[in-house]
Amino acid sequence: MVESKNIFWLIKFVLGTEEAKLKLEPTPLEHSEGIWQMKGKVDFGFATDPDTWKNAMRYLVYFCDVLVLWKSKVQKNVTLRST
């Protein structure tokens, strides 16, 4: 029963936000020396959650200065020490 409530909520949300769009504005090639550029950023924190002492890892991938991929994940391991 819970799954059907979630599906109905999702359908209502999608139909109610038809006009919402993600606007992408890549860097024009003349400003980037005429080449396609891909950049990445990574962040890793040791024991970032004070309750569980678990590590968190995040990364972002940009293509022509447009964010195209991101992920954030809490590791399964617990940090005992960092040295």
Residue pairs with C-beta under 8 A, 6 or more apart in sequence:
24 66
25 66
26 63
26 64
26 65
26 66
27 37
27 64
27 65
29 35
29 36
32 64
36 63
36 64
37 62
37 63
37 64
37 65
38 61
38 62
38 63
39 61
39 62
39 65
40 59
40 60
40 61
40 62
41 59
41 60
41 62
42 57
42 58
42 59
42 60
43 57
43 58
43 59
44 55
44 56
44 57
44 58
45 55
45 56
45 57
46 55
46 79
46 82
47 53
47 54
47 55
47 78
47 79
47 82
48 54
48 55
48 56
49 56
49 74
52 74
52 78
53 78
53 79
54 74
54 75
54 76
54 77
54 78
54 79
55 74
55 75
55 77
55 79
56 72
56 73
56 74
56 75
57 72
57 73
57 75
58 70
58 71
58 72
58 73
59 70
59 71
60 67
60 69
60 70
61 67
61 68
61 69
61 70
62 68
